[in-house]
């Protein structure tokens, strides 16, 4: 088997455990494709995996390649794959149960791989899959967000947040967003009300919203219950909301667990991108070998948009 460059971890820990090194190049099995990765990204989930916070949920073995987002070109087809071709420009989200996308090549189930948005380069396409799937499930599936409803999005300038704003606007909802350094980005995204949470307690001015999307957790989540109208829903991407507190406030709660099949949703997202309804923002781009810096930036919690890794 030939080799490739990849970022692997050999133990859990801080960003320093991310090692750029040679690794075996994977081979596609039946129903799979091998993708030459042109760009990938860093999500808070990737940092959690690296730090060991997900060890109780997934049976990982070392050395491990992490990374979820993929934009690239199909290099090889596994047996039985007929709806994709070598050379196709595609994007997808790598599975969390196996080696990921922080590498020159990744193997993916063909059913999860779709044509990347035609209007995007690979850098910006790589900014989409994980956050788009997360925001889509939160707002369109769990919340069933409707036209003229109001949604409060915490961390609205972040990776999930800035896509969630656009999905909500596409549905015809009113959007209130919280941010700090990224408050200017919220205005670019045309949120209806932008709140700098460092200067204004959001719970003092936000009331009777239909949906809260929490990408922050902790105290922010606790203060969000009082902003909901009766029967509303608090959805978190980071910390499971309390069923007891939801019941006490006469509202509902949910946690985002985005899961396959992801191909159809990513195909719909690509259509919305090409129609001008969604525009991913890649605010920081690093070469793959500088992944430690990318993880440090994500963990500072002050990165606007997405942090992308250029691979080839």
C-alpha positions in Angstrom: 0.0 0.0 0.0 1.3 3.4 -0.9 1.6 6.2 1.7 0.2 9.7 2.0 0.7 12.7 4.3 -1.8 12.9 7.1 -2.3 14.4 10.6 -2.6 11.7 13.2 -2.8 11.5 16.9 -1.1 8.7 18.9 -2.7 9.7 22.2 -5.3 12.2 23.5 -4.2 15.6 24.6 -3.7 19.2 23.5 -3.0 20.5 20.0 0.6 19.3 20.3 -0.5 15.7 19.9 -1.4 16.5 16.3 1.4 15.1 14.2 1.9 15.7 10.4 3.5 12.5 9.1 3.4 9.7 6.6 0.5 7.3 6.9 -0.9 4.3 4.8 -3.1 5.4 2.0 -6.6 3.8 2.4 -8.3 1.7 -0.3 -12.0 1.8 -1.0 -14.0 -1.3 -0.3 -17.3 -2.2 -2.1 -19.7 0.7 -2.2 -16.9 3.2 -1.2 -14.9 5.8 -3.0 -11.4 7.2 -2.4 -11.3 11.0 -2.4 -8.2 13.1 -2.9 -8.8 15.8 -0.3 -8.1 19.3 -1.5 -9.5 21.0 1.6 -10.8 20.0 5.0 -11.6 22.1 8.1 -11.5 22.1 11.9 -14.7 22.0 14.0 -15.1 22.0 17.8 -16.0 18.3 17.5 -12.6 17.6 16.1 -11.0 19.3 19.1 -13.2 17.3 21.4 -12.1 14.1 19.8 -8.4 15.1 20.0 -8.8 15.9 23.7 -10.4 12.6 24.5 -13.8 14.0 25.4 -15.5 11.6 22.9 -13.6 8.5 24.0 -16.7 7.2 25.9 -18.9 7.5 22.8 -16.6 6.1 20.0 -14.3 3.1 20.1 -11.3 4.9 18.6 -7.9 3.2 18.2 -4.5 4.9 17.7 -3.0 6.2 15.5 -6.1 8.1 14.5 -6.7 10.6 11.7 -9.4 13.0 12.8 -11.4 15.6 10.7 -14.9 15.6 9.4 -15.2 18.0 6.4 -14.1 17.0 2.9 -13.9 18.8 -0.4 -12.0 17.1 -3.2 -11.9 15.0 -6.2 -12.7 11.3 -6.6 -9.5 9.3 -7.1 -10.8 5.7 -7.2 -14.1 3.8 -7.1 -14.8 0.8 -5.1 -16.7 -2.2 -6.5 -20.4 -1.5 -7.2 -20.2 2.3 -7.4 -21.9 3.5 -10.5 -23.3 6.9 -9.8 -20.0 8.7 -9.3 -16.9 8.9 -11.5 -13.2 9.3 -11.1 -12.5 13.1 -11.4 -15.8 14.2 -10.0 -15.5 17.3 -7.7 -17.3 16.3 -4.5 -17.9 17.2 -0.9 -19.0 15.3 2.1 -18.7 14.8 5.9 -16.4 12.0 6.9 -17.8 9.5 9.4 -16.9 9.8 13.1 -16.4 6.0 13.5 -13.2 5.7 11.3 -10.2 7.7 10.1 -11.2 11.1 9.0 -10.3 13.8 6.5 -7.1 15.6 7.9 -5.1 13.8 5.2 -4.3 13.7 1.5 -6.9 10.9 0.9 -10.0 9.6 2.7 -12.3 6.7 2.0 -16.1 7.4 2.2 -19.3 5.5 1.5 -20.5 6.5 -1.9 -24.0 7.2 -0.7 -22.6 10.1 1.5 -20.7 11.8 -1.3 -22.3 14.4 -3.6 -21.2 17.0 -6.1 -19.8 20.1 -4.4 -21.6 23.4 -5.0 -20.6 24.6 -8.5 -20.3 28.2 -7.3 -17.7 27.4 -4.6 -14.0 26.6 -4.7 -12.8 23.7 -2.5 -11.7 26.0 0.4 -15.3 27.3 0.8 -16.9 23.9 0.1 -14.9 22.4 2.9 -16.3 25.0 5.3 -19.9 23.6 4.8 -20.6 19.9 5.5 -20.4 19.5 9.2 -21.9 22.8 10.1 -24.6 22.7 7.5 -25.8 19.3 8.5 -25.8 20.4 12.2 -27.7 23.6 11.5 -30.1 21.8 9.1 -31.0 19.2 11.7 -31.4 21.7 14.4 -33.6 24.2 12.6 -35.4 22.2 9.8 -35.8 18.8 11.5 -35.9 19.2 15.3 -37.4 22.7 15.5 -39.4 22.5 12.2 -38.8 26.2 11.9 -41.5 28.1 10.0 -41.9 31.4 8.2 -42.4 34.4 10.6 -41.2 32.5 13.6 -38.4 33.9 15.7 -35.1 32.1 16.4 -32.4 33.2 18.9 -29.0 31.9 17.7 -26.1 31.9 20.2 -22.6 32.2 18.6 -24.3 33.4 15.4 -20.9 34.4 13.9 -19.3 31.0 14.4 -19.2 27.9 12.2 -22.6 26.5 12.9 -24.1 29.8 13.8 -23.4 31.7 10.5 -24.9 28.9 8.4 -27.9 28.6 10.8 -28.6 32.3 10.4 -28.8 31.8 6.6 -30.9 28.7 6.8 -33.3 30.5 9.1 -33.5 33.5 6.8 -34.1 31.2 3.9 -37.1 29.8 5.7 -38.5 33.3 6.3 -37.8 33.4 10.0 -36.8 36.4 12.1 -33.3 36.0 13.5 -31.8 37.3 16.7 -28.0 36.6 17.0 -25.5 36.9 19.8 -21.8 37.4 19.3 -18.8 39.4 20.6 -15.9 40.1 18.3 -17.9 38.8 15.4 -20.8 41.3 15.8 -19.9 42.9 12.5 -20.3 39.6 10.7 -23.9 39.3 12.1 -24.7 42.5 10.3 -23.3 41.2 7.1 -25.5 38.2 7.5 -28.5 40.5 7.8 -29.7 39.2 11.2 -32.8 41.1 12.4 -31.3 41.9 15.8 -27.6 41.6 16.7 -26.6 41.4 20.4 -23.1 41.8 21.8 -23.4 39.5 24.7 -20.3 41.0 26.4 -22.2 44.3 26.9 -25.9 43.4 26.9 -27.5 40.5 28.8 -29.6 38.9 26.0 -32.2 37.6 28.4 -33.1 41.1 29.4 -34.2 42.2 25.9 -35.2 38.9 24.2 -38.6 37.4 24.9 -41.1 35.0 23.4 -38.9 33.4 20.8 -40.0 30.2 19.1 -36.6 28.6 19.0 -33.2 28.9 20.7 -30.2 27.4 19.0 -27.4 27.1 21.6 -23.9 26.5 20.3 -22.3 27.8 23.5 -23.7 25.8 26.5 -23.1 26.5 30.2 -24.4 29.7 31.6 -25.6 30.9 28.2 -27.9 27.9 27.9 -29.2 28.3 31.4 -30.1 32.0 30.8 -31.9 31.0 27.5 -34.9 29.2 29.0 -36.6 32.5 30.0 -36.4 33.8 26.4 -38.7 31.1 25.0 -42.4 31.4 24.5 -44.6 28.6 26.0 -44.2 25.5 23.8 -41.0 26.8 22.3 -37.9 24.7 21.9 -34.2 25.0 23.1 -31.9 23.0 20.9 -28.2 22.6 21.7 -25.2 21.4 19.6 -22.9 21.3 22.5 -24.6 20.3 25.8 -27.8 18.3 26.3 -30.5 20.6 27.7 -32.2 19.6 30.9 -35.6 17.8 30.4 -36.5 18.9 33.9 -35.8 22.6 33.2 -37.6 22.4 29.9 -40.7 21.0 31.6 -40.5 23.6 34.4 -40.5 26.4 31.8 -43.3 24.8 29.7 -41.0 24.3 26.7 -39.3 21.5 24.8 -35.6 20.6 24.4 -33.4 18.7 22.0 -29.8 17.8 21.3 -28.4 17.7 17.8 -27.0 14.3 16.8 -26.5 14.7 13.0 -26.4 11.3 11.5 -26.4 9.5 8.0 -27.8 9.4 5.4 -26.2 12.7 4.8 -26.0 12.7 0.9 -29.5 14.0 0.2 -29.2 16.9 2.7 -25.8 17.9 1.4 -27.2 17.8 -2.2 -30.0 20.2 -1.1 -27.5 22.5 0.7 -25.4 22.6 -2.5 -28.6 23.7 -4.4 -29.2 26.5 -1.9 -25.6 27.6 -2.1 -25.7 27.8 -5.9 -29.1 29.7 -5.7 -27.4 32.3 -3.5 -29.3 31.4 -0.3 -26.2 30.2 1.7 -22.7 31.5 1.6 -20.1 29.8 3.8 -17.5 32.1 5.3 -13.9 30.7 5.6 -12.3 33.4 7.8 -9.0 31.5 8.4 -7.2 29.2 6.1 -4.1 27.2 7.2 -2.0 24.6 5.3 -2.6 21.1 6.7 0.8 21.0 8.4 -0.2 24.0 10.5 -3.2 22.2 12.0 -2.0 22.8 15.6 -2.5 26.6 15.0 -6.0 25.9 13.6 -7.0 23.9 16.7 -5.7 26.6 19.0 -7.7 29.2 17.1 -10.9 27.1 17.4 -10.4 26.6 21.1 -9.9 30.3 21.6 -13.7 30.5 20.7 -13.0 33.8 18.8 -12.9 32.5 15.2 -15.6 33.9 12.9 -17.0 31.7 10.2 -14.9 28.5 9.6 -11.3 27.5 10.0 -10.2 25.6 6.9 -7.2 23.5 6.1 -5.8 23.5 2.6 -4.4 20.0 1.8 -3.5 19.9 -1.9 
